[in-house]
Amino acid sequence: MNYIRNVSFTVKSGKTAEFNQALTNDVLPTMKAQPGFKHELGMLNGEHAIGLSVWTDKASAEQYATKVYPTILTKLSPWIEGTPKVANYDLAVSTLAV
């Protein structure tokens, strides 16, 4: 069963373009290289951001969360405020090719 990581956070005021560039050029290639990674949806509403990553299984998502995510969080720290909130879900239904 596919597994979802939901990460929500605030992008610093005036830093959205820089954040998107870092996400596109550095973070997404790193995520794509992780075992079990399938898809990422990044959403912005003003400075509020949500990232949904789709994984093949819970174990892959958990391995990413413990071994890779801390490094990614450090890389994104110049552009985000506070500590992101993370929630995890089993994927129930999707129209994405997951």
N, C-alpha and C positions, 0 to 999 in steps of 0.2 A: 504494500500500500504506500502511496506517495505521502510525503510529510512536508509540512509548511512551517517555516520560521517567519514570524511577523516581528519586525524590528521598527519601532516608532521613536522619533526623536525630533528635535528642533534644529534647523539650520540657522547659523548665526546671521543676523541682519546684514544684507548686502553681500553675502557669501554664496548665494545659490549657484551662480555660474561657475565659480571655482570648485564648489562641491561636486557639481555635475561632471566637470572635467576630470576631477580625481576619481570619481566613481567609474566613469567610462574608461579612462586610460589605465587605471591601476587596480581598482577593486574588482571590477567584473572579470578581467582576465584571470585574476587569482582565483575567483570563485569558480569560473569555468573549468579550471584545472583540477578541482577537487573531486574525488570519487563520489559518485552519487548525485552530483549537482545536475539539475535539469533546466531551471528557468529562474529568472529574476524579474520582478515587477517593481519599479520604483515610482512612487507617486508623491507629488508635492501639492500642498494647498497653502499658498503663501510660503511661510517658513516651516510649516509642519510637514514632516516627511514620514512616509511609511515604505518599508521595503519588505516585499514578500518573496522569499526564496523557496523554490520547489525542489525537493530531494526525493530520490528513489525510495528511501527508507529512513526510519528514525535513527538508526545507528550511524548512517552517513552524516546526517544533520548534526548529531551530537558530537561526532568526531570533528567536524568543521567548527562547531561552537567552542570546543575546548582547545583545539590546536591552531586554528587559523584566525577565527573571529577576533581574539584579543589583539593580534597584530593589525588587522584591518581597522579596528576601532582606534588604535593609536594613530594610524595613518590619516584617519578622517577627523581626528580631534581638533585640528585648526579650524574646521568649518562647522562643527556641531556644538551645541550647548548641552551641558549636563551629561547624564548617563542615559543611553537609550533604554527603552523598555522592550523586553523580548518575551514573546508568547509563542507557544508551539502548538500545532494542530495536526491531526490526521486529515488528509484531503478527502472530503466526502464526495464532491462533484466538481467538475471543471469542463469548460469547453476548449481549454488550451490542449494542444497536442502534448500531453504529459505522459 
